[in-house]
Amino acid sequence: MRIDVLGTLHGEAVGVPVLPSASKPRQILALLALNAQHIVPVPVLMEELWGAGPPRSAPTTLQTYILQLRRRLRSALPEGDGVWDKDVLVTRHGGYLLDVEPADVDALEFDRLTRAGHTAFEVGDMAAASGSLSAALRLWRGPALADVPHGRHLGIEVTRLEESRVGAVERRIGADLRLGRHREVLGELCALCERYPLHESLRALQLLAYCADGRSSDALIAYKRLRETLVEELGLEPSPRIQRLHQAILRGEEAMEAWSGPVRFDGDGELTG
């Protein structure tokens, strides 16, 4: 079985679509998939569907939705292979469990690849970090669960995934910069800084890419835009760390070293040291 949530919801079993058309069963399937191989308690499912005040009929209605999902699974699973719908959507004491491999849920595979990328970055393997994080980001097809209503629990998961996505982009670009790929990432950084104008770390990476490309004046202009936006929107100055980066650029010092340590680019934009 394959379930994708990093975009519109998609679900299939042995190539046959299993998604229900009604919104509430889709919410249930999404929440179970995001917690694959873990029990989701009935109260959590009811809160997701109806909020803090579910109707009296909620337990019975939830069972009806579970039966609808199992019916879809039953129609997709091939006869005679020994796997039944109740083996996939499993009833457990106090809740339900979706028994699928984490690798078959794109969000869980994204989490695995992201962890591997961050670990590689921390130990200095920038090529592995860039590769793992790029593979993780390629799983995204749009906003998470773009066509599914979000109750409390799905809302929390979507927020977590979107924040993790931005963090993965930031870390992947950081690895690419350390690999001397500043020209490849500049356009992406400019777009990201327009989308997230208050995100200081993305703006700092833009400054670093400009400096690696020999465009210190553009880096200073980008810093000025960040400062103006922060002051206007939040009444705050940029953080001390990015201010130090700004001062290093003004003094003509190595920008990457000022931001993250003794990592240097040579005159051709290649990583040295």
Secondary structure, DSSP 4 states (H G I P E B T S, - for coil): -EEE-SSS-EEEETTEE---SSHHHHHHHHHHHHTTTS-EEHHHHHHHHHTTS--TTHHHHHHHHHHHHHHHHHHHSPTTSS--HHHHEEEETTEEEE---GGGBHHHHHHHHHHHHHHHHHTT-HHHHHHHHHHHHTT--SSTTTTS---HHHHHHHHHHHHHHHHHHHHHHHHHHHTT-HHHHHHHHHHHHHHSTT-HHHHHHHHHHHHHTT-HHHHHHHHHHHHHHHHHHHS-PPPHHHHHHHHHHHTT--HHHHHHSS-EE-TTS-EE-
